[in-house]
């Protein structure tokens, strides 16, 4: 299988092999993530407390909730209407659906883009 040619890095000016990550770019990304995490409220402050964890576990244990819409095993409970926009629906099971981590991340990113555009 052919391998791509080495490339000149835009961050450090060094040459990196195909698939190799620039250490300076990786450090920059870690710092950016750390800054974001310092500002972000913890899970309890975002509405995911002990009551939520217990109810979500029970929800995912039901056979009809074993699979995400994409066909992957369900590992998280997703809200049809986000608790960021509708906190009163946080514990309403009619607002819940089973999901996988990938679909949850995609929905969360779409919501952030939507809210940012307002």
Secondary structure, 3 states (H helix, E strand, C coil): CCCCCCEECCCCCCEECCCCCCHHHHHHHHHHHHHHHHHCCCCCCCCCCHHHHHHHHHHHHCHHHCECCCCCECCEEEECCCCCCCHHHCCCHHHEEEECHHHHHHHHHHHHHHHHHC
